[in-house]
Amino acid sequence: QVQLVESGGGLVQAGGSLRLSCAASRIIISIDVMEWYRQAPGKPRELVAVFTRGGSTNYPDSVKGRFTISRDYGKNTMYLQMNSLKPEDTAVYYCRWRGTSVDYWGQGTQVTVSS
């Protein structure tokens, strides 16, 4: 069974940067889309970054220009580079890899941005 292990979360001051990692326990070749979500207390889960099999990326306005999704197939890992962080970015961040008949989620990693 494939597992996604997240790392890189922590505490950072406003304006700082963090890079989150999402590593798969084995190589996956059937993934159609890779995503990052976040969920803050009292708020619904929000999609913040998408990387498709065709190579396109998408971001909501709330993070566009500040967050970048990428992947390294050699390391079976995807990343979320977060720059110019704001207190409203504080949330638990989850990675998700999905394709036909597969849907894998990471365990979540806490990101806290202090003002």
Sequence and secondary structure as in RCSB ss.txt:
>XXXX:A:sequence
QVQLVESGGGLVQAGGSLRLSCAASRIIISIDVMEWYRQAPGKPRELVAVFTRGGSTNYPDSVKGRFTISRDYGK
NTMYLQMNSLKPEDTAVYYCRWRGTSVDYWGQGTQVTVSS
>XXXX:A:secstr
   EEEE  EEEETT  EEEEEEESS    EEEEEEEEE TTS  EEEEEEETTS EE  TTTTTTEEEEEEGGG
TEEEEEE S  GGG EEEEEEEEETTEEEEB  EEEEEE 
